[in-house]
Amino acid sequence: MNFYEILMKRRSVRSFKDQKVPQQIIEELTDAANNAPSGGNIQPLSIIIIQDNEARKQLAQFLDGQPWVQNAPLSLLFCIDFYRVKKWASMSDSDFFGENAFLQFLIAYADVICAAQNVVILAESYGLGSIYVGSILTKINKVRKYFSIPNYVLPVISLSIGYPERIPEKICKLNKSVVVHKEKYGVMNDDGIGEAYNNKYKEFYDNFDKYLQKAYVEAIEYDKQLDTNMVEKLKERIEKFKIKNPAQFLFNIRYPAKAMVAMNKKLFRELKEAGFEFI
């Protein structure tokens, strides 16, 4: 399989075998993370390797009980690390105020994601699967306390890794022509936007169960791993709220628009408590 094929066949995996990731591979994964692009090569990045059963269980509890977080033999917790940079700057008779600079925060966040994606792709080439867990940002304080994370260090993404038990089918994506623009941004008209998303979510209308298997694998895997009847509960909510299209499903149920905005207050508070004062 060539590199392009690896990229095109990558899926978010939520079902893992009870099989440890060899230490040599972990070393190479973290090498790949450490070698990722970094703005100014400052490398405001720290990675916590999590393999202990109790730590994985606790991490899963922080993240709303997502079973794949506990069941994956390896999790990597990626953090923006301004603590180390600030110390080094101070020791060198210089200043670093990245925790107060939103631009510096955005650059560091991009560094972290580049590092994590290096791990995802290298893991894929070794026959491993992985899943990003972004909801770590909703539990910053709890995660910082449990993993002894100091001020000016912020956990922003968790990556669960292991040998796949099940790999999802092909996922629905927008056509590349919708996403890629030549030379300048091409504004689509309403009809074009509607057609693009109708093509992406065609199975929502034609075969909702199949749509769930591709677009909402979390519910399927929750049921398989925890026997929660989440799929049936989800269907009941869809009927209750009279969901008629994929946008309503996404922004009324899966990522409720008003609830997402309401989370700002807690997120900003926890960022400040971690020493990040750019808000």
C-alpha positions, 0 to 999 in steps of 0.5 A, a space after each residue: 500500500 502506498 502512502 496515498 492509499 494509507 491516507 485515503 483508507 484512514 478511518 477513526 477506529 473505536 474498537 480495539 483488540 486486547 493487544 499491546 502496542 510494542 514499545 519500539 512502535 511507541 518510540 517511533 510514534 513519539 519520534 514522529 510527533 516530535 519531528 512535526 512542523 512547529 512555528 519558529 521551531 519553538 515546540 510548545 508541545 508535551 505528550 503524556 503516554 497513557 497505558 496504565 489500566 486505571 489511568 485509561 479508565 479514569 481518562 475515559 470517565 472524564 470523557 463521558 465514559 467513551 469506552 474506546 478510550 478505556 479499551 485502547 491499549 494506548 492513549 497519547 495526551 497532547 498538550 500545549 506547553 508554555 510552562 517549559 518555554 516560559 521557564 527557558 525564556 526566564 532562565 535566558 533573561 528573556 520574556 515569553 508571554 504566550 499564555 497572554 497572546 491569542 496568536 501564539 496560542 493558535 500557532 501552538 495549537 496548530 503545532 499540537 495538531 500537526 504532531 498528533 496527525 503525524 502519529 495518526 498516519 504513522 500508526 496507520 502505516 503500522 496497521 494500528 487504528 486511532 481516534 481523536 477525542 476532542 472533548 478533552 477540552 470540556 474537562 480541562 481542570 479534571 484532566 490537569 489535576 489527575 495527570 499533574 499538569 502545571 499552569 501554562 500547560 493545556 491538554 487539548 487533544 487525546 489520541 487513542 491508539 491500538 490494533 483495530 477490532 473493527 474498521 468503519 466503512 467508507 465515511 461520507 465526505 464532501 466532493 473534493 470540488 466543493 472544498 478545493 478552490 483555485 487561486 481565489 475563494 469560489 463562493 457557491 450559490 444556495 443551490 450548489 451548497 444544497 446539492 453538495 450536502 445532499 450528495 454527502 448525506 444522501 443516505 440520511 434520507 435513503 437508509 438512516 441506519 446505514 447513515 448512522 453506521 458511517 456518520 455516527 459510529 459513536 452510537 453504534 460502538 457505544 451499543 456494541 461495547 456497553 449495551 446502552 441502546 444508544 441508537 434506539 434512544 437517538 432515533 427516539 430523540 430524532 422523532 421527538 425533535 422532528 429532525 428532517 435533515 442532516 443539518 438539524 441532526 448535527 446542530 440540534 442533537 449531535 452538536 446543539 448550536 446553543 449548547 456549544 455557545 453556552 460552553 464558552 463560559 466554562 471553557 474560558 474559565 478553565 483556560 484562565 485557571 490554567 494560566 491562559 489569560 488571552 481571553 
